[in-house]
Amino acid sequence: DKQAFSLPLTRTAQEIGIPTIGIVDMVCNAHNRFCGEGDDPLGYIPDNLIVPDQATKDAYIQIGFPAKKISLLGHPAYDRAYQYRQNNSVEPKQNPDGKKRILFLAEGWDLFDEKLSCRSKDYTLEGRGGDNWRTAIVLEELLDSLIALPELNAEVVVRPHPKMSASDFDRFASEITIEEGGDPLEAVSKADAVIGMTSMLLIEAAIVGRPVLSILPQPIEKDWLGPIKSGMISCVITETELKTALPKLLAGNVPSEFQKDWESEFSEDSF
């Protein structure tokens, strides 16, 4: 929210000598979070920052915030995902018809800049051509790839972002199932594979132990989520790459190097 009360409150606190700390959940929109309605990315930035990963830390260093004032402390959602994996059985839900279950993590409109949620000239994915909404384009590509690969025998279950409505997907009613509410970790644990774009729940799904894949409509979006940028979460940006990745994903083939790097970067000991 570019008019968030926290922005002038932070500035007032700084003017009267009260220390301020900003807690950032992910790298995406680093340049927009503290600019308010102006153009300066440091316009309302607090004295210190707490960030979840190296990519987020690097993003703030790049826009001019001092590295010594940034603490890399992980994210409580990651801790919860580890705890869930340790305390629960993580098994895909068995469908009566034998179909594999793909959970698609939908994303709504970017609240800082709606243009980021719309088709651009740099898109490498086309969708079906009638929609300019980023999420719809990616979902169309996934559905059409599964149609082209019937041997995968997979269904798509869409989990809308909490700020979205199931009605946002009415035009896909005959092709998908909508699953709203409930514990998101339980939802991802029952899927044979989890596919998203740049949702944090994609990270949590990987921690829980599910095969995950990011489908991005343009290369620049690789920088929007730390583990995608670092290569720990695999991503595809073209139709050909998607059709190549889906069989491997549904077979549960997650590279051992990925698992090793993931444990090193996001284990509880590292926090």
C-alpha positions in Angstrom: 0.0 0.0 0.0 1.7 3.2 -1.2 -0.4 5.2 1.3 0.3 2.8 4.3 0.2 4.5 7.7 3.5 2.7 8.5 5.4 4.9 6.1 4.8 8.4 7.7 4.9 6.7 11.1 8.4 5.4 10.3 9.5 8.8 9.2 8.1 10.5 12.3 9.8 8.0 14.6 13.1 8.7 12.9 12.7 12.4 13.3 12.2 12.1 17.1 14.9 9.5 17.5 13.0 6.2 17.9 14.8 3.3 16.2 12.8 1.7 13.4 13.0 -1.8 11.9 11.4 -3.1 8.7 10.7 -6.8 8.2 10.6 -7.9 4.6 9.1 -11.2 3.5 10.6 -11.6 0.0 12.8 -10.0 -2.7 9.9 -9.0 -5.0 9.1 -5.3 -5.1 12.2 -4.3 -3.1 12.3 -0.9 -4.9 8.6 -0.2 -4.2 8.1 -1.2 -0.6 9.3 2.0 1.1 8.9 4.6 -1.6 5.3 5.6 -0.8 3.8 7.6 -3.6 7.3 9.0 -4.6 10.1 7.6 -6.7 12.8 7.2 -4.1 13.1 3.5 -3.0 14.6 4.6 0.2 12.1 7.4 0.9 10.5 5.8 3.9 12.9 3.0 4.6 13.5 2.2 8.3 16.8 2.4 10.1 17.3 -1.4 9.9 16.0 -4.3 7.9 15.3 -8.0 8.6 15.2 -10.1 5.5 14.6 -13.9 4.8 17.4 -14.7 2.3 20.5 -13.5 0.5 18.6 -12.4 -2.6 16.5 -10.0 -0.6 19.5 -8.6 1.2 21.3 -8.1 -2.1 18.3 -6.3 -3.6 18.4 -3.6 -0.8 22.2 -3.3 -1.1 21.7 -2.6 -4.8 19.3 0.3 -4.2 21.7 1.9 -1.7 20.8 0.6 1.7 23.8 -0.2 4.0 24.6 -3.9 4.2 25.6 -3.6 7.9 22.0 -2.5 8.7 20.5 -5.7 7.1 20.0 -8.9 9.2 19.4 -12.1 7.3 17.2 -14.1 9.7 15.2 -16.5 7.6 11.4 -16.5 7.7 9.0 -18.0 10.3 6.9 -19.6 7.5 10.0 -21.7 6.6 10.3 -22.8 10.3 6.6 -23.8 10.3 7.1 -25.8 7.0 10.0 -27.7 8.5 8.0 -28.4 11.7 5.1 -29.6 9.5 7.3 -32.0 7.6 8.8 -33.5 10.8 5.4 -34.0 12.4 3.1 -35.1 9.6 3.0 -37.7 6.9 3.5 -36.0 3.5 1.7 -38.2 1.0 -0.1 -37.3 -2.2 -3.9 -37.6 -2.1 -5.0 -40.8 -4.0 -7.6 -40.0 -6.6 -10.2 -42.7 -7.4 -9.5 -42.3 -11.2 -5.7 -42.6 -10.7 -5.0 -39.1 -11.9 -1.9 -37.2 -10.6 -2.8 -34.1 -8.6 -1.1 -30.9 -9.5 -1.7 -28.0 -7.1 -1.4 -24.7 -8.9 -0.7 -21.7 -6.7 -2.5 -18.7 -8.2 -1.4 -15.1 -7.7 -3.6 -12.0 -7.7 -2.8 -8.5 -8.9 0.3 -6.8 -7.8 -0.8 -4.1 -5.3 2.3 -1.9 -5.9 2.2 -2.0 -9.7 -0.6 -3.6 -11.6 1.4 -3.6 -14.8 3.6 -6.3 -13.3 0.5 -8.6 -13.4 -0.2 -8.0 -17.1 1.2 -9.2 -20.4 4.2 -7.3 -21.6 6.3 -7.3 -24.8 8.9 -9.4 -23.1 6.6 -12.3 -22.4 7.9 -15.7 -23.6 4.5 -17.4 -22.9 1.4 -16.6 -25.0 -1.4 -18.5 -23.3 -4.4 -18.8 -25.5 -4.2 -15.2 -26.6 -7.4 -13.8 -25.1 -6.2 -12.8 -21.6 -3.6 -10.4 -20.5 -3.6 -11.4 -16.8 -0.3 -13.0 -15.9 -1.8 -15.8 -13.8 -4.4 -16.7 -16.5 -1.7 -16.9 -19.2 0.5 -19.2 -17.1 -2.5 -21.4 -16.1 -3.5 -21.7 -19.8 0.0 -22.8 -20.7 -0.1 -25.5 -18.0 -3.5 -26.8 -19.1 -2.6 -26.9 -22.7 0.7 -28.7 -22.0 -1.2 -31.3 -20.1 -3.7 -31.7 -23.0 -0.7 -32.3 -25.2 0.7 -34.8 -22.8 -2.3 -37.1 -22.0 0.0 -39.9 -20.8 0.7 -37.8 -17.7 -2.9 -38.3 -16.6 -2.9 -35.3 -14.4 -5.6 -32.9 -13.0 -5.1 -29.3 -11.9 -6.3 -28.1 -8.6 -6.1 -24.3 -8.2 -5.5 -22.7 -4.9 -6.4 -19.0 -5.1 -4.4 -16.4 -3.2 -6.3 -15.4 0.0 -7.1 -12.0 -1.6 -8.7 -13.6 -4.6 -12.1 -15.2 -5.3 -12.9 -18.5 -6.8 -15.0 -16.5 -9.4 -11.7 -15.2 -10.9 -11.4 -18.6 -12.5 -14.9 -19.1 -13.7 -13.7 -19.3 -17.3 -11.7 -22.4 -16.4 -14.5 -24.1 -14.6 -14.6 -27.1 -16.9 -10.8 -27.7 -16.7 -9.8 -27.2 -13.1 -10.9 -27.7 -9.5 -10.8 -24.8 -7.0 -9.6 -25.5 -3.5 -9.9 -22.6 -1.1 -9.1 -22.2 2.6 -7.6 -24.7 5.0 -4.0 -25.1 6.0 -1.8 -24.4 2.9 0.8 -26.8 4.1 -1.8 -29.6 4.2 -2.9 -28.7 0.7 0.7 -28.8 -0.8 1.5 -32.0 1.1 -1.3 -33.9 -0.6 -0.2 -32.9 -4.1 1.9 -35.0 -6.4 3.5 -31.8 -7.6 3.1 -28.1 -6.8 3.4 -25.5 -9.6 3.4 -21.7 -9.1 5.0 -18.6 -10.2 6.7 -16.5 -7.5 4.5 -17.4 -4.5 6.2 -17.9 -1.2 4.0 -21.0 -0.8 6.2 -22.5 -3.5 9.1 -22.3 -1.1 7.1 -23.8 1.7 6.0 -26.7 -0.6 9.6 -27.4 -1.4 10.5 -27.5 2.3 7.6 -29.8 3.0 9.2 -32.1 0.4 7.0 -31.8 -2.6 8.3 -31.6 -6.2 7.9 -28.0 -7.2 8.2 -26.0 -10.4 7.9 -22.3 -11.2 6.3 -21.3 -14.6 7.3 -17.7 -15.4 6.0 -15.7 -18.4 9.2 -13.6 -18.8 12.8 -14.1 -17.8 13.1 -11.0 -15.5 10.7 -12.7 -13.0 13.4 -15.1 -12.0 14.7 -12.3 -9.8 11.3 -12.0 -7.9 11.8 -15.0 -5.6 15.2 -15.8 -4.0 15.3 -19.6 -4.4 14.3 -19.2 -8.1 17.0 -16.6 -8.7 19.6 -18.8 -7.0 18.5 -21.9 -9.0 17.2 -23.9 -6.0 13.7 -23.9 -7.4 13.5 -24.9 -11.1 11.7 -22.6 -13.4 10.6 -22.7 -17.1 9.8 -19.7 -19.3 8.8 -21.3 -22.6 6.2 -23.8 -23.8 8.9 -26.2 -24.9 10.6 -26.1 -21.5 7.3 -26.7 -19.7 6.5 -29.8 -21.8 9.9 -31.1 -21.0 9.7 -30.4 -17.3 6.3 -31.8 -16.6 7.0 -35.5 -17.0 10.1 -35.2 -14.7 8.1 -33.2 -12.2 5.3 -35.7 -12.0 7.8 -38.5 -11.7 9.1 -36.8 -8.6 12.6 -36.3 -10.1 14.0 -33.5 -8.0 17.8 -33.3 -8.5 19.8 -34.4 -5.4 21.9 -31.2 -5.8 18.8 -29.2 -5.4 17.9 -31.0 -2.2 21.4 -30.5 -0.8 21.5 -26.8 -1.6 18.0 -26.3 -0.2 18.8 -28.0 3.1 22.0 -25.8 3.4 20.2 -22.5 2.6 16.9 -23.0 4.5 17.6 -25.5 7.3 16.6 -24.4 10.8 20.2 -24.5 11.9 21.0 -21.7 9.4 18.6 -19.4 11.2 
